[in-house]
Amino acid sequence: MSQRVKRPNRSEDGSVPVKRPNGGRGRGSGLPGCGGMAAEIQRPEEHLQPHDDGGAPPELFRKDLISAMKLPDSEPLATDEYWVIVDQWKQEWERGVQVPVNPDSLPEPNVTISHCDRRKGQHEFRLPKNKYIRITKDENFKPEEHALSHAPTQAEAACSYDLDECDVSWLRILNAERVAAGLGPIYEDQLERVIERFELCCWDKIQSILRNEEGLGIEYDENVICDVCRSPDSEEERDGLLRQLQYIVHQACYGITRIPEGQWLCCTCNIGKRPECVLCPNKGGAMKCTRSGQKWAHVSCALWIPEVSIGCVEKMEPITKISSIPSSRWALICVLCRERVGACIQCSVKTCKTAYHVTCAFKHGLEMRAIIEDENADDGVKLRSYCEKHSKSSKKSEKSVCSGSEDDDCKRKKRKDMTSEEKNQARAARLQEIEAEFFKHVTVKDVSMHLDVDNDALQYIYNYWKLKEEGGPQ
């Protein structure tokens, strides 16, 4: 059913005239949405409908605006004076338009003109007329057909760090102290460049450690395992291992459809967060978000908990059906971490009810097996996990004691005797240690030679960056 909506006619000054019906068409005319239109437009406060939901602040909805738009079929208008809405009319539209309860209490917009280092020749981008844009000037470039764009070079030179509210507030306090001391202010773009330089120096140093320290790189350990499937091998020949700072995954296990150029970043690192898993108390590892994008879970947790599913198997996201987990599973207490957080799985031995988190089981080296019964069937893979008592691989680790001056041969021997799971745990522990000492990989001297900022300001920014990183994502 279509609905006619009044099309406003603009005057020469650009204003929209309001058509007021004759007085004969009053409130009791019975025409939906058009009775008493003049009164509705003149006194919109009569149509402010308060809405109070369980003690929440009241909400107001204006109904006169939607009423002024609607027209009865008998309204004498030319075809160019109205639009016809062909979509089916929804009842919730009758609720009106929400308006502020106290418009005067709304905050005023605050605009800050940032200090910007305008480069010579910098200008706004405009599309060339009758020419194609090219970013390389090679043998195929023709001046009469192409226009050369330097956008990639400019994008490469742009700062990759954006200040957040915490940074801006801290900078305001720092500048107040500098002005009181008779020093010039530090501008926002300068702070962004300094923090970006700290991040890059730290990253380069950590990558150098990963390449040179034995046991951290993939090339040094043939038995390094995937964080999702806990296996060093892959079914597909081209499905290689991709390294993140603290873990490694197969392309298929993490849903990587295309190998990126340069350094690969997981989903959590891409958004700069270290979220908590809704299914276990352990942080870090290969994670994907739910459909809402607000909650995160380990891919391994999603695979091992029976009720949980994954929306797109090819991309291994989003994590779905978390609401299907029964309350009895949420109430289980993990025997390994002793926490009632997230959802546990239980030992596959029918008579054993021992519960544990998926990631806790991996961490403690419990036996976790994926049994392929039918490759073509949807449920052809059976997952079996066993507690410490029923795990065949669970053995009390013998602590080999070496002297205080433990040499490299002793370290290699200890590493050679480790299982794949123990090697992976040792690697993760060392990576966490390196990451915890991130501030040792950067010095103010390294940054001062690249940026035009005084050493006193650099030292303040360095201490702030260190404290913020140690505090974790805000």
ChimeraX attribute file (.defattr): number of C-alpha atoms within 10 A of each C-alpha:
attribute: neighborCount
match mode: 1-to-1
recipient: residues
	/A:1	7
	/A:2	10
	/A:3	15
	/A:4	16
	/A:5	18
	/A:6	17
	/A:7	15
	/A:8	15
	/A:9	15
	/A:10	10
	/A:11	9
	/A:12	7
	/A:13	6
	/A:14	8
	/A:15	10
	/A:16	12
	/A:17	10
	/A:18	11
	/A:19	12
	/A:20	12
	/A:21	14
	/A:22	10
	/A:23	9
	/A:24	8
	/A:25	15
	/A:26	16
	/A:27	16
	/A:28	8
	/A:29	11
	/A:30	10
	/A:31	16
	/A:32	10
	/A:33	19
	/A:34	23
	/A:35	20
	/A:36	22
	/A:37	23
	/A:38	20
	/A:39	14
	/A:40	20
	/A:41	18
	/A:42	10
	/A:43	12
	/A:44	13
	/A:45	14
	/A:46	13
	/A:47	16
	/A:48	19
	/A:49	18
	/A:50	14
	/A:51	12
	/A:52	11
	/A:53	9
	/A:54	7
	/A:55	6
	/A:56	8
	/A:57	11
	/A:58	13
	/A:59	16
	/A:60	20
	/A:61	19
	/A:62	21
	/A:63	23
	/A:64	26
	/A:65	17
	/A:66	16
	/A:67	20
	/A:68	21
	/A:69	16
	/A:70	18
	/A:71	20
	/A:72	14
	/A:73	10
	/A:74	7
	/A:75	11
	/A:76	9
	/A:77	12
	/A:78	7
	/A:79	9
	/A:80	9
	/A:81	12
	/A:82	17
	/A:83	13
	/A:84	12
	/A:85	12
	/A:86	10
	/A:87	9
	/A:88	9
	/A:89	12
	/A:90	7
	/A:91	7
	/A:92	7
	/A:93	10
	/A:94	14
	/A:95	12
	/A:96	18
	/A:97	15
	/A:98	14
	/A:99	13
	/A:100	12
	/A:101	15
	/A:102	9
	/A:103	8
	/A:104	8
	/A:105	8
	/A:106	9
	/A:107	7
	/A:108	7
	/A:109	6
	/A:110	5
	/A:111	6
	/A:112	6
	/A:113	5
	/A:114	9
	/A:115	11
	/A:116	10
	/A:117	8
	/A:118	8
	/A:119	7
	/A:120	6
	/A:121	6
	/A:122	8
	/A:123	8
	/A:124	5
	/A:125	8
	/A:126	6
	/A:127	9
	/A:128	11
	/A:129	9
	/A:130	10
	/A:131	14
	/A:132	16
	/A:133	14
	/A:134	17
	/A:135	14
	/A:136	13
	/A:137	13
	/A:138	8
	/A:139	6
	/A:140	9
	/A:141	16
	/A:142	14
	/A:143	11
	/A:144	9
	/A:145	12
	/A:146	18
	/A:147	20
	/A:148	16
	/A:149	15
	/A:150	11
	/A:151	12
	/A:152	11
	/A:153	10
	/A:154	10
	/A:155	10
	/A:156	9
	/A:157	9
	/A:158	10
	/A:159	15
	/A:160	12
	/A:161	15
	/A:162	13
	/A:163	14
	/A:164	9
	/A:165	8
	/A:166	10
	/A:167	16
	/A:168	14
	/A:169	11
	/A:170	12
	/A:171	20
	/A:172	15
	/A:173	10
	/A:174	17
	/A:175	17
	/A:176	14
	/A:177	13
	/A:178	15
	/A:179	11
	/A:180	10
	/A:181	9
	/A:182	9
	/A:183	12
	/A:184	11
	/A:185	15
	/A:186	17
	/A:187	15
	/A:188	17
	/A:189	16
	/A:190	17
	/A:191	21
	/A:192	16
	/A:193	19
	/A:194	25
	/A:195	22
	/A:196	17
	/A:197	21
	/A:198	22
	/A:199	17
	/A:200	13
	/A:201	17
	/A:202	19
	/A:203	17
	/A:204	13
	/A:205	14
	/A:206	19
	/A:207	12
	/A:208	10
	/A:209	15
	/A:210	17
	/A:211	14
	/A:212	12
	/A:213	10
	/A:214	14
	/A:215	20
	/A:216	22
	/A:217	17
	/A:218	17
	/A:219	11
	/A:220	13
	/A:221	16
	/A:222	12
	/A:223	16
	/A:224	27
	/A:225	22
	/A:226	23
	/A:227	24
	/A:228	23
	/A:229	19
	/A:230	19
	/A:231	15
	/A:232	18
	/A:233	17
	/A:234	16
	/A:235	8
	/A:236	10
	/A:237	7
	/A:238	10
	/A:239	15
	/A:240	15
	/A:241	19
	/A:242	19
	/A:243	17
	/A:244	15
	/A:245	20
	/A:246	18
	/A:247	20
	/A:248	23
	/A:249	27
	/A:250	26
	/A:251	21
	/A:252	20
	/A:253	21
	/A:254	26
	/A:255	16
	/A:256	17
	/A:257	11
	/A:258	7
	/A:259	11
	/A:260	9
	/A:261	6
	/A:262	6
	/A:263	9
	/A:264	14
	/A:265	14
	/A:266	19
	/A:267	15
	/A:268	17
	/A:269	12
	/A:270	9
	/A:271	9
	/A:272	10
	/A:273	12
	/A:274	17
	/A:275	16
	/A:276	16
	/A:277	22
	/A:278	18
	/A:279	22
	/A:280	22
	/A:281	16
	/A:282	18
	/A:283	14
	/A:284	13
	/A:285	24
	/A:286	23
	/A:287	27
	/A:288	25
	/A:289	21
	/A:290	19
	/A:291	15
	/A:292	10
	/A:293	10
	/A:294	8
	/A:295	14
	/A:296	21
	/A:297	25
	/A:298	25
	/A:299	25
	/A:300	20
	/A:301	25
	/A:302	23
	/A:303	17
	/A:304	21
	/A:305	20
	/A:306	12
	/A:307	14
	/A:308	18
	/A:309	20
	/A:310	19
	/A:311	15
	/A:312	12
	/A:313	13
	/A:314	14
	/A:315	16
	/A:316	20
	/A:317	19
	/A:318	20
	/A:319	26
	/A:320	19
	/A:321	15
	/A:322	17
	/A:323	9
	/A:324	11
	/A:325	14
	/A:326	11
	/A:327	10
	/A:328	9
	/A:329	16
	/A:330	15
	/A:331	13
	/A:332	22
	/A:333	20
	/A:334	23
	/A:335	17
	/A:336	16
	/A:337	14
	/A:338	10
	/A:339	14
	/A:340	18
	/A:341	19
	/A:342	20
	/A:343	26
	/A:344	27
	/A:345	23
	/A:346	21
	/A:347	21
	/A:348	16
	/A:349	13
	/A:350	7
	/A:351	7
	/A:352	13
	/A:353	13
	/A:354	20
	/A:355	20
	/A:356	26
	/A:357	29
	/A:358	26
	/A:359	22
	/A:360	18
	/A:361	23
	/A:362	16
	/A:363	15
	/A:364	15
	/A:365	20
	/A:366	22
	/A:367	18
	/A:368	21
	/A:369	14
	/A:370	12
	/A:371	11
	/A:372	13
	/A:373	11
	/A:374	11
	/A:375	9
	/A:376	9
	/A:377	9
	/A:378	7
	/A:379	10
	/A:380	12
	/A:381	15
	/A:382	12
	/A:383	15
	/A:384	15
	/A:385	21
	/A:386	24
	/A:387	25
	/A:388	19
	/A:389	13
	/A:390	15
	/A:391	15
	/A:392	11
	/A:393	14
	/A:394	15
	/A:395	11
	/A:396	6
	/A:397	8
	/A:398	6
	/A:399	7
	/A:400	7
	/A:401	9
	/A:402	11
	/A:403	7
	/A:404	6
	/A:405	7
	/A:406	10
	/A:407	10
	/A:408	9
	/A:409	9
	/A:410	15
	/A:411	11
	/A:412	13
	/A:413	10
	/A:414	15
	/A:415	16
	/A:416	11
	/A:417	10
	/A:418	14
	/A:419	14
	/A:420	20
	/A:421	19
	/A:422	17
	/A:423	21
	/A:424	25
	/A:425	17
	/A:426	16
	/A:427	19
	/A:428	18
	/A:429	13
	/A:430	15
	/A:431	19
	/A:432	14
	/A:433	11
	/A:434	17
	/A:435	17
	/A:436	12
	/A:437	14
	/A:438	20
	/A:439	19
	/A:440	12
	/A:441	16
	/A:442	19
	/A:443	15
	/A:444	17
	/A:445	11
	/A:446	12
	/A:447	21
	/A:448	16
	/A:449	9
	/A:450	11
	/A:451	13
	/A:452	11
	/A:453	15
	/A:454	10
	/A:455	13
	/A:456	10
	/A:457	18
	/A:458	21
	/A:459	15
	/A:460	13
	/A:461	20
	/A:462	20
	/A:463	11
	/A:464	16
	/A:465	18
	/A:466	16
	/A:467	12
	/A:468	14
	/A:469	13
	/A:470	13
	/A:471	9
	/A:472	9
	/A:473	10
	/A:474	9
